[in-house]
């Protein structure tokens, strides 16, 4: 599977609890944090849910 690099670029303050938990599941804490993940269907769904808060790069 392909890998993707996910970077948090916006804060989750005043966002829905579901969005906050999705960011936590992606391994993103503070703004500017990054994580490399396998591009599975589950991860793709999480990325789609929070795409307005993150930047995604293919590796």
The first five atom37 places (N, CA, C, CB, O) and aatype in JSON, in Angstrom:
{
  "aatype": [20, 20, 20, 20, 20, 20, 20, 20, 20, 20, 20, 20, 20, 20, 20, 20, 20, 20, 20, 20, 20, 20, 20, 20, 20, 20, 20, 20, 20, 20, 20, 20, 20, 20, 20, 20, 20, 20, 20, 20, 20, 20, 20, 20, 20, 20, 20, 20, 20, 20, 20, 20, 20, 20, 20, 20, 20, 20, 20],
  "atom_mask": [
    [1, 1, 1, 1, 1],
    [1, 1, 1, 1, 1],
    [1, 1, 1, 1, 1],
    [1, 1, 1, 1, 1],
    [1, 1, 1, 1, 1],
    [1, 1, 1, 1, 1],
    [1, 1, 1, 1, 1],
    [1, 1, 1, 1, 1],
    [1, 1, 1, 1, 1],
    [1, 1, 1, 1, 1],
    [1, 1, 1, 1, 1],
    [1, 1, 1, 1, 1],
    [1, 1, 1, 1, 1],
    [1, 1, 1, 1, 1],
    [1, 1, 1, 1, 1],
    [1, 1, 1, 1, 1],
    [1, 1, 1, 1, 1],
    [1, 1, 1, 1, 1],
    [1, 1, 1, 1, 1],
    [1, 1, 1, 1, 1],
    [1, 1, 1, 1, 1],
    [1, 1, 1, 1, 1],
    [1, 1, 1, 1, 1],
    [1, 1, 1, 1, 1],
    [1, 1, 1, 1, 1],
    [1, 1, 1, 1, 1],
    [1, 1, 1, 1, 1],
    [1, 1, 1, 1, 1],
    [1, 1, 1, 1, 1],
    [1, 1, 1, 1, 1],
    [1, 1, 1, 1, 1],
    [1, 1, 1, 1, 1],
    [1, 1, 1, 1, 1],
    [1, 1, 1, 1, 1],
    [1, 1, 1, 1, 1],
    [1, 1, 1, 1, 1],
    [1, 1, 1, 1, 1],
    [1, 1, 1, 1, 1],
    [1, 1, 1, 1, 1],
    [1, 1, 1, 1, 1],
    [1, 1, 1, 1, 1],
    [1, 1, 1, 1, 1],
    [1, 1, 1, 1, 1],
    [1, 1, 1, 1, 1],
    [1, 1, 1, 1, 1],
    [1, 1, 1, 1, 1],
    [1, 1, 1, 1, 1],
    [1, 1, 1, 1, 1],
    [1, 1, 1, 1, 1],
    [1, 1, 1, 1, 1],
    [1, 1, 1, 1, 1],
    [1, 1, 1, 1, 1],
    [1, 1, 1, 1, 1],
    [1, 1, 1, 1, 1],
    [1, 1, 1, 1, 1],
    [1, 1, 1, 1, 1],
    [1, 1, 1, 1, 1],
    [1, 1, 1, 1, 1],
    [1, 1, 1, 1, 1]
  ],
  "atom_positions": [
    [[0.83, -1.2, 0.0], [0.0, 0.0, 0.0], [0.87, 1.25, 0.0], [-0.94, 0.0, 1.21], [2.01, 1.24, 0.47]],
    [[0.32, 2.3, -0.53], [1.02, 3.58, -0.56], [0.96, 4.23, 0.81], [0.41, 4.52, -1.63], [0.04, 3.99, 1.59]],
    [[1.95, 5.06, 1.09], [1.97, 5.8, 2.35], [1.63, 7.24, 2.08], [3.35, 5.69, 3.04], [1.89, 7.77, 1.0]],
    [[1.03, 7.88, 3.08], [0.74, 9.3, 3.0], [1.3, 9.99, 4.24], [-0.79, 9.55, 2.87], [1.41, 9.39, 5.3]],
    [[1.66, 11.25, 4.08], [2.14, 12.06, 5.19], [1.06, 13.09, 5.5], [3.53, 12.76, 4.85], [0.68, 13.88, 4.63]],
    [[0.57, 13.09, 6.73], [-0.51, 13.96, 7.14], [0.03, 14.99, 8.13], [-1.68, 13.15, 7.77], [0.7, 14.62, 9.1]],
    [[-0.24, 16.27, 7.89], [0.21, 17.36, 8.74], [-0.97, 18.18, 9.2], [1.23, 18.25, 8.0], [-1.81, 18.58, 8.38]],
    [[-1.06, 18.44, 10.49], [-2.13, 19.27, 11.04], [-1.78, 20.74, 10.81], [-2.36, 18.96, 12.56], [-0.71, 21.19, 11.24]],
    [[-2.66, 21.48, 10.14], [-2.37, 22.88, 9.84], [-3.33, 23.85, 10.52], [-2.41, 23.1, 8.35], [-3.07, 25.05, 10.55]],
    [[-4.43, 23.34, 11.07], [-5.38, 24.19, 11.78], [-5.76, 23.56, 13.1], [-6.63, 24.44, 10.93], [-5.65, 22.35, 13.28]],
    [[-6.2, 24.4, 14.03], [-6.56, 23.95, 15.37], [-7.94, 23.28, 15.39], [-6.53, 25.14, 16.33], [-8.77, 23.53, 14.52]],
    [[-8.16, 22.44, 16.39], [-9.45, 21.79, 16.55], [-10.28, 22.44, 17.67], [-9.26, 20.3, 16.85], [-11.29, 21.88, 18.1]],
    [[-9.84, 23.61, 18.14], [-10.6, 24.32, 19.17], [-11.97, 24.69, 18.6], [-9.84, 25.6, 19.65], [-12.07, 25.15, 17.46]],
    [[-12.99, 24.49, 19.37], [-14.39, 24.75, 19.02], [-14.89, 23.87, 17.88], [-14.55, 26.19, 18.63], [-15.88, 24.21, 17.23]],
    [[-14.23, 22.74, 17.64], [-14.71, 21.77, 16.65], [-15.49, 20.68, 17.37], [-13.52, 21.16, 15.84], [-15.39, 20.54, 18.59]],
    [[-16.25, 19.93, 16.62], [-17.05, 18.83, 17.14], [-16.15, 17.77, 17.77], [-17.9, 18.22, 16.03], [-15.01, 17.58, 17.33]],
    [[-16.63, 17.09, 18.78], [-15.86, 16.06, 19.47], [-15.45, 14.94, 18.5], [-16.67, 15.47, 20.63], [-14.38, 14.35, 18.64]],
    [[-16.29, 14.66, 17.53], [-15.99, 13.62, 16.55], [-14.75, 13.99, 15.72], [-17.2, 13.39, 15.63], [-13.93, 13.13, 15.4]],
    [[-14.63, 15.26, 15.37], [-13.47, 15.74, 14.61], [-12.21, 15.64, 15.47], [-13.68, 17.2, 14.14], [-11.16, 15.22, 14.99]],
    [[-12.31, 16.02, 16.73], [-11.16, 15.95, 17.64], [-10.66, 14.52, 17.79], [-11.53, 16.52, 19.02], [-9.46, 14.27, 17.79]],
    [[-11.59, 13.58, 17.91], [-11.19, 12.17, 18.06], [-10.6, 11.61, 16.78], [-12.39, 11.33, 18.48], [-9.71, 10.76, 16.82]],
    [[-11.1, 12.07, 15.65], [-10.53, 11.64, 14.37], [-9.09, 12.11, 14.24], [-11.36, 12.16, 13.2], [-8.23, 11.35, 13.8]],
    [[-8.82, 13.36, 14.62], [-7.46, 13.89, 14.57], [-6.55, 13.09, 15.51], [-7.44, 15.38, 14.96], [-5.41, 12.8, 15.17]],
    [[-7.06, 12.74, 16.66], [-6.29, 11.95, 17.62], [-6.01, 10.56, 17.05], [-7.05, 11.84, 18.97], [-4.91, 10.02, 17.25]],
    [[-6.97, 9.98, 16.36], [-6.79, 8.66, 15.76], [-5.76, 8.69, 14.64], [-8.13, 8.13, 15.23], [-5.08, 7.69, 14.39]],
    [[-5.65, 9.82, 13.96], [-4.64, 9.98, 12.91], [-3.26, 10.23, 13.5], [-5.03, 11.12, 11.98], [-2.27, 10.27, 12.77]],
    [[-3.18, 10.41, 14.81], [-1.9, 10.63, 15.48], [-1.43, 12.07, 15.44], [-0.86, 9.77, 14.86], [-0.24, 12.34, 15.52]],
    [[-2.38, 13.0, 15.32], [-2.05, 14.42, 15.24], [-2.49, 15.13, 16.5], [-2.7, 15.07, 14.0], [-3.68, 15.13, 16.84]],
    [[-1.55, 15.73, 17.2], [-1.85, 16.45, 18.43], [-1.84, 17.95, 18.21], [-0.86, 16.09, 19.51], [-2.88, 18.56, 17.95]],
    [[-0.66, 18.54, 18.32], [-0.53, 19.99, 18.17], [-0.5, 20.39, 16.7], [0.74, 20.49, 18.88], [-0.23, 19.57, 15.82]],
    [[-0.78, 21.66, 16.45], [-0.68, 22.2, 15.1], [0.77, 22.09, 14.65], [-1.17, 23.68, 15.04], [1.69, 22.45, 15.38]],
    [[0.97, 21.59, 13.43], [2.32, 21.4, 12.9], [2.82, 19.97, 13.05], [3.26, 22.32, 13.58], [3.86, 19.63, 12.48]],
    [[2.12, 19.13, 13.8], [2.55, 17.75, 13.97], [2.26, 16.96, 12.69], [1.85, 17.1, 15.19], [1.3, 17.24, 11.98]],
    [[3.1, 15.97, 12.41], [2.95, 15.14, 11.22], [2.97, 13.68, 11.59], [4.06, 15.44, 10.19], [3.44, 13.29, 12.66]],
    [[2.43, 12.86, 10.68], [2.42, 11.42, 10.88], [2.38, 10.76, 9.51], [1.21, 10.98, 11.75], [1.73, 11.26, 8.59]],
    [[3.09, 9.64, 9.37], [3.07, 8.86, 8.13], [2.18, 7.65, 8.36], [4.52, 8.43, 7.7], [2.36, 6.91, 9.33]],
    [[1.22, 7.45, 7.45], [0.24, 6.38, 7.59], [0.11, 5.6, 6.29], [-1.12, 6.95, 8.01], [0.39, 6.13, 5.21]],
    [[-0.32, 4.35, 6.4], [-0.67, 3.56, 5.22], [-2.0, 4.08, 4.68], [-0.77, 2.02, 5.57], [-2.91, 4.39, 5.46]],
    [[-2.13, 4.19, 3.38], [-3.35, 4.73, 2.78], [-4.38, 3.62, 2.6], [-3.03, 5.4, 1.41], [-4.6, 3.13, 1.49]],
    [[-5.01, 3.22, 3.7], [-6.06, 2.21, 3.67], [-7.42, 2.9, 3.54], [-6.02, 1.32, 4.95], [-7.5, 4.12, 3.71]],
    [[-8.47, 2.16, 3.24], [-9.8, 2.78, 3.15], [-10.24, 3.46, 4.45], [-10.81, 1.74, 2.77], [-10.91, 4.49, 4.4]],
    [[-9.87, 2.9, 5.6], [-10.23, 3.5, 6.88], [-9.52, 4.85, 7.07], [-9.88, 2.55, 8.04], [-10.14, 5.82, 7.49]],
    [[-8.24, 4.9, 6.76], [-7.48, 6.14, 6.89], [-7.98, 7.17, 5.88], [-5.97, 5.88, 6.69], [-8.07, 8.35, 6.21]],
    [[-8.31, 6.73, 4.67], [-8.82, 7.65, 3.65], [-10.13, 8.29, 4.11], [-9.02, 6.92, 2.32], [-10.37, 9.47, 3.84]],
    [[-10.97, 7.53, 4.78], [-12.22, 8.08, 5.31], [-11.99, 9.1, 6.4], [-13.09, 6.97, 5.83], [-12.67, 10.12, 6.46]],
    [[-11.03, 8.83, 7.28], [-10.7, 9.78, 8.33], [-10.12, 11.06, 7.75], [-9.72, 9.17, 9.34], [-10.44, 12.16, 8.21]],
    [[-9.27, 10.93, 6.75], [-8.66, 12.1, 6.1], [-9.75, 12.94, 5.43], [-7.6, 11.65, 5.05], [-9.73, 14.17, 5.52]],
    [[-10.7, 12.29, 4.78], [-11.79, 13.01, 4.13], [-12.63, 13.79, 5.14], [-12.67, 12.04, 3.35], [-13.09, 14.89, 4.84]],
    [[-12.83, 13.23, 6.32], [-13.64, 13.87, 7.35], [-13.0, 15.16, 7.87], [-13.87, 12.9, 8.5], [-13.71, 16.1, 8.21]],
    [[-11.66, 15.2, 7.94], [-10.96, 16.36, 8.52], [-10.08, 17.07, 7.49], [-10.11, 15.93, 9.7], [-9.1, 17.71, 7.87]],
    [[-10.4, 16.97, 6.21], [-9.54, 17.52, 5.16], [-9.36, 19.03, 5.26], [-10.11, 17.18, 3.81], [-8.39, 19.56, 4.73]],
    [[-10.28, 19.73, 5.92], [-10.17, 21.18, 6.07], [-9.17, 21.59, 7.15], [-11.54, 21.77, 6.38], [-8.86, 22.77, 7.29]],
    [[-8.67, 20.62, 7.92], [-7.74, 20.91, 9.02], [-6.33, 20.37, 8.77], [-8.28, 20.32, 10.31], [-5.42, 20.64, 9.56]],
    [[-6.14, 19.61, 7.7], [-4.86, 18.94, 7.48], [-4.34, 19.17, 6.07], [-4.99, 17.44, 7.75], [-5.06, 19.64, 5.18]],
    [[-3.06, 18.82, 5.88], [-2.43, 18.81, 4.57], [-1.94, 17.39, 4.34], [-1.25, 19.86, 4.46], [-1.32, 16.8, 5.23]],
    [[-2.21, 16.83, 3.16], [-1.85, 15.45, 2.86], [-0.87, 15.42, 1.69], [-3.11, 14.61, 2.53], [-1.06, 16.1, 0.69]],
    [[0.2, 14.62, 1.85], [1.2, 14.44, 0.8], [1.4, 12.95, 0.56], [2.55, 15.12, 1.19], [1.43, 12.17, 1.51]],
    [[1.53, 12.56, -0.7], [1.84, 11.16, -1.03], [3.33, 10.93, -0.88], [1.38, 10.81, -2.47], [4.14, 11.8, -1.2]],
    [[3.69, 9.75, -0.38], [5.11, 9.39, -0.24], [5.49, 8.31, -1.23], [5.41, 8.92, 1.19], [6.64, 7.87, -1.25]]
  ]
}
